[in-house]
């Protein structure tokens, strides 16, 4: 197999750490899209595990380059997936996360959505909430939320693949027609903890995390908590030890810096 080259930069990875998603527009070719539109609803193990799907989708250089950047060189490939097909009007889904939302700061699984046809707003597009991927919440409570500030509808062209951090909040939007709307979902997994930056290295010195704008749905306190989560994730992805992370973290409050073990304190 040819070497899989990373495609993301420091800034690209910082964007993902903050937002929890990447969209690759019109990645898959028209002929293969046409083949995938005719699948039955339900498990898609035979399709996702097929040589053609591996070549045209799973190991496409644009997709594999992002996966390689975020999960390292020895990531685990999906051998199955699920085909979500909606072919009639529906009111949409409740907000939910497929995993345990807020479980850890690490990036160990990337869940992907592949759309083999154009998806317009009236087709019931997938909706995601950027930045929600590390936010712990009661799943039953989450289902009661309606529209949220900052939500994003994935209105995309055929062949587009969206890559998300597992646990991001999402739902199917309202569908207003009988046009089939197809989406094939599959996941990649990390196989080992990062020891270094696995993406394109622009300088030997590891840059400190540069924060992104606060999510529209957060208060000042919550946006600071988000910042803490993002710094933790960035430092972990860079392979920094806990001690290195503390020295590398310019955002830590003053009372958390300049510490030493109590047994080393000597009073004059």
C-alpha positions as CSV (number, residue, x, y, z in Angstrom):
1,X,0.0,0.0,0.0
2,X,1.2,3.5,-0.8
3,X,2.3,5.7,2.0
4,X,-0.5,7.8,3.5
5,X,0.7,11.4,3.8
6,X,-0.7,13.9,6.3
7,X,-2.5,16.9,4.9
8,X,-3.3,19.1,7.9
9,X,-1.2,21.9,9.3
10,X,-1.0,23.2,12.9
11,X,-3.8,25.7,12.2
12,X,-6.0,23.0,10.6
13,X,-5.6,20.8,13.6
14,X,-6.3,23.6,16.0
15,X,-9.5,24.3,14.0
16,X,-10.5,20.7,14.4
17,X,-9.7,20.7,18.1
18,X,-12.1,23.7,18.6
19,X,-14.9,22.8,16.1
20,X,-14.8,19.0,15.9
21,X,-15.3,18.6,12.2
22,X,-13.8,18.9,8.7
23,X,-15.8,18.9,5.4
24,X,-14.2,17.6,2.2
25,X,-16.3,18.9,-0.6
26,X,-17.0,16.8,-3.7
27,X,-14.3,14.3,-2.9
28,X,-15.8,11.2,-4.5
29,X,-16.3,10.9,-8.2
30,X,-19.7,10.9,-9.9
31,X,-19.7,7.3,-11.1
32,X,-19.0,5.9,-7.7
33,X,-21.6,8.2,-6.1
34,X,-24.2,6.8,-8.5
35,X,-23.4,3.2,-7.4
36,X,-23.7,4.1,-3.7
37,X,-27.0,5.8,-4.1
38,X,-28.7,2.5,-4.8
39,X,-27.9,0.8,-1.5
40,X,-30.5,-0.5,0.8
41,X,-31.1,1.1,4.2
42,X,-29.2,-0.5,7.1
43,X,-25.8,-2.1,7.8
44,X,-23.3,-1.6,4.9
45,X,-20.5,-3.9,5.9
46,X,-20.2,-5.5,2.4
47,X,-20.1,-2.1,0.7
48,X,-17.7,-0.3,3.1
49,X,-15.4,-3.3,3.2
50,X,-15.2,-3.7,-0.5
51,X,-12.0,-2.9,-2.5
52,X,-13.8,-0.3,-4.6
53,X,-15.1,1.6,-1.5
54,X,-11.7,1.4,0.1
55,X,-10.0,2.8,-3.0
56,X,-12.6,5.5,-3.9
57,X,-13.5,6.6,-0.3
58,X,-11.6,5.2,2.7
59,X,-8.1,5.6,1.3
60,X,-8.8,8.6,-1.0
61,X,-5.8,10.9,-0.4
62,X,-7.9,13.8,0.8
63,X,-9.7,11.7,3.4
64,X,-6.9,9.5,4.4
65,X,-4.6,12.5,4.8
66,X,-6.9,14.0,7.4
67,X,-7.3,10.7,9.2
68,X,-3.5,10.2,9.2
69,X,-3.1,13.7,10.6
70,X,-5.5,13.3,13.5
71,X,-5.1,9.6,14.4
72,X,-1.5,8.9,13.5
73,X,0.2,6.6,10.9
74,X,-1.1,3.3,12.2
75,X,-4.8,4.1,12.4
76,X,-7.5,1.4,12.2
77,X,-9.6,1.3,9.1
78,X,-13.4,0.7,9.1
79,X,-14.6,-2.7,7.9
80,X,-18.3,-1.8,8.1
81,X,-20.7,1.1,8.3
82,X,-24.4,2.0,8.1
83,X,-26.4,3.4,5.3
84,X,-29.0,6.0,6.4
85,X,-31.7,6.4,3.8
86,X,-34.6,8.8,4.2
87,X,-37.1,8.8,1.3
88,X,-40.1,10.6,2.6
89,X,-41.0,13.8,4.5
90,X,-40.0,13.6,8.2
91,X,-39.9,16.2,11.0
92,X,-36.3,15.5,11.7
93,X,-34.4,13.9,14.6
94,X,-33.7,15.1,18.2
95,X,-30.2,16.2,19.0
96,X,-28.1,13.3,20.1
97,X,-24.5,12.0,20.2
98,X,-23.7,8.5,19.0
99,X,-21.0,8.1,21.7
100,X,-20.8,9.2,25.3
101,X,-20.5,13.0,24.7
102,X,-17.8,14.6,26.8
103,X,-15.9,11.3,27.3
104,X,-12.3,12.5,27.6
105,X,-10.3,15.1,25.7
106,X,-8.4,12.6,23.4
107,X,-9.2,12.1,19.8
108,X,-9.5,8.3,19.4
109,X,-12.4,7.9,16.9
110,X,-13.4,9.9,13.9
111,X,-16.9,9.4,12.6
112,X,-17.5,10.1,8.9
113,X,-20.6,10.9,6.9
114,X,-20.4,10.3,3.1
115,X,-23.1,11.8,0.9
116,X,-23.4,10.2,-2.6
117,X,-25.9,12.9,-3.7
118,X,-26.5,16.6,-3.4
119,X,-28.1,17.5,-0.1
120,X,-30.2,20.7,-0.1
121,X,-31.9,22.3,2.9
122,X,-35.3,20.8,2.0
123,X,-33.7,17.3,1.8
124,X,-33.2,17.0,5.6
125,X,-29.5,17.6,5.9
126,X,-27.4,16.4,8.8
127,X,-27.1,19.1,11.4
128,X,-24.1,19.3,13.7
129,X,-23.2,21.6,16.6
130,X,-19.6,22.7,16.2
131,X,-17.6,22.6,19.5
132,X,-20.0,20.2,21.2
133,X,-17.8,17.1,20.9
134,X,-16.3,17.4,24.4
135,X,-19.3,18.7,26.2
136,X,-20.8,16.3,28.7
137,X,-24.6,16.3,28.8
138,X,-27.4,14.0,29.8
139,X,-28.6,12.4,26.6
140,X,-32.3,12.6,27.6
141,X,-31.9,16.3,28.3
142,X,-30.2,16.8,25.0
143,X,-33.2,15.4,23.1
144,X,-35.3,18.3,24.4
145,X,-33.2,21.0,22.7
146,X,-34.5,22.8,19.6
147,X,-32.6,25.0,17.3
148,X,-29.2,26.1,18.9
149,X,-27.1,29.1,18.2
150,X,-24.2,28.1,15.9
151,X,-25.8,24.9,14.5
152,X,-24.6,24.0,11.1
153,X,-26.7,22.2,8.3
154,X,-24.5,20.1,6.1
155,X,-25.9,21.3,2.8
156,X,-23.4,19.7,0.4
157,X,-22.6,18.5,-3.1
158,X,-22.5,14.8,-4.1
159,X,-19.3,13.1,-3.1
160,X,-18.8,15.2,0.0
161,X,-17.4,13.6,3.2
162,X,-17.7,15.2,6.6
163,X,-15.3,14.1,9.3
164,X,-16.3,14.5,12.9
165,X,-14.9,13.9,16.3
166,X,-17.0,11.0,17.8
167,X,-19.4,12.4,20.3
168,X,-20.3,15.6,18.4
169,X,-24.0,16.5,18.7
170,X,-25.9,16.0,15.5
171,X,-29.4,15.3,14.1
172,X,-31.2,14.9,10.8
173,X,-33.0,18.1,9.9
174,X,-36.6,18.4,8.7
175,X,-37.2,16.7,5.3
176,X,-39.8,18.3,3.1
177,X,-39.9,16.0,0.1
178,X,-39.8,12.5,-1.2
179,X,-36.4,12.7,-2.8
180,X,-34.1,10.0,-1.4
181,X,-31.4,11.4,0.9
182,X,-28.6,9.0,1.4
183,X,-25.7,9.0,3.9
184,X,-23.1,6.3,4.6
185,X,-21.6,6.5,8.1
186,X,-18.3,4.8,9.2
187,X,-15.5,5.4,11.7
188,X,-11.7,5.3,11.9
189,X,-9.9,4.6,15.2
190,X,-6.6,5.5,16.8
191,X,-4.3,2.5,17.5
192,X,-1.8,4.2,19.8
193,X,-1.3,7.4,21.8
194,X,0.5,10.2,19.9
195,X,4.2,10.7,20.6
196,X,4.6,13.7,18.4
197,X,2.6,15.9,15.9
198,X,1.4,13.5,13.2
199,X,0.5,16.2,10.7
200,X,2.5,18.6,8.5
201,X,5.3,20.1,10.6
202,X,5.9,23.7,9.8
203,X,8.5,24.4,12.6
204,X,10.4,22.1,15.0
205,X,9.1,24.1,17.9
206,X,5.6,23.0,19.0
207,X,3.4,26.1,19.0
208,X,1.1,26.9,21.9
209,X,-2.6,26.4,21.2
210,X,-4.1,29.5,19.6
211,X,-7.7,29.8,20.7
212,X,-10.6,30.1,18.3
213,X,-13.7,32.2,18.8
214,X,-16.1,31.0,21.5
215,X,-19.1,29.0,20.4
216,X,-22.2,31.2,20.1
217,X,-24.1,29.1,22.6
218,X,-21.6,29.5,25.5
219,X,-21.3,32.0,28.3
220,X,-18.0,33.5,29.5
221,X,-17.4,30.7,32.0
222,X,-18.3,27.9,29.6
223,X,-16.1,29.4,26.9
224,X,-13.2,29.3,29.3
225,X,-14.0,25.6,30.1
226,X,-14.0,25.0,26.3
227,X,-10.6,26.7,26.1
228,X,-9.2,24.4,28.8
229,X,-10.5,21.3,27.0
230,X,-9.0,22.5,23.7
231,X,-5.6,23.1,25.2
232,X,-5.6,19.7,26.8
233,X,-6.5,18.0,23.5
234,X,-3.9,20.0,21.6
235,X,-1.1,19.2,24.0
236,X,-2.1,15.5,24.0
237,X,-2.1,15.4,20.2
238,X,1.4,16.9,20.2
239,X,2.6,14.1,22.4
240,X,3.5,16.4,25.4
241,X,3.8,14.8,28.8
242,X,1.7,16.3,31.7
243,X,4.8,18.1,33.0
244,X,5.5,19.5,29.5
245,X,1.9,20.5,29.1
246,X,1.9,22.6,32.3
247,X,5.0,24.4,31.1
248,X,3.6,24.9,27.7
249,X,0.2,26.2,28.8
250,X,0.2,30.0,29.0
251,X,-3.5,30.1,29.9
252,X,-3.3,28.4,33.2
253,X,-4.4,30.6,36.2
254,X,-1.6,32.0,38.3
255,X,-2.4,29.8,41.3
256,X,-1.6,26.7,39.1
257,X,1.8,27.9,38.1
258,X,5.2,28.1,39.9
259,X,4.5,25.0,42.1
260,X,7.0,22.7,43.9
261,X,6.6,19.7,46.1
262,X,5.9,20.6,49.7
263,X,8.8,18.4,51.0
264,X,11.2,20.6,49.1
265,X,10.1,23.8,50.8
266,X,12.8,25.0,53.3
267,X,12.0,27.9,55.6
268,X,14.9,30.2,56.6
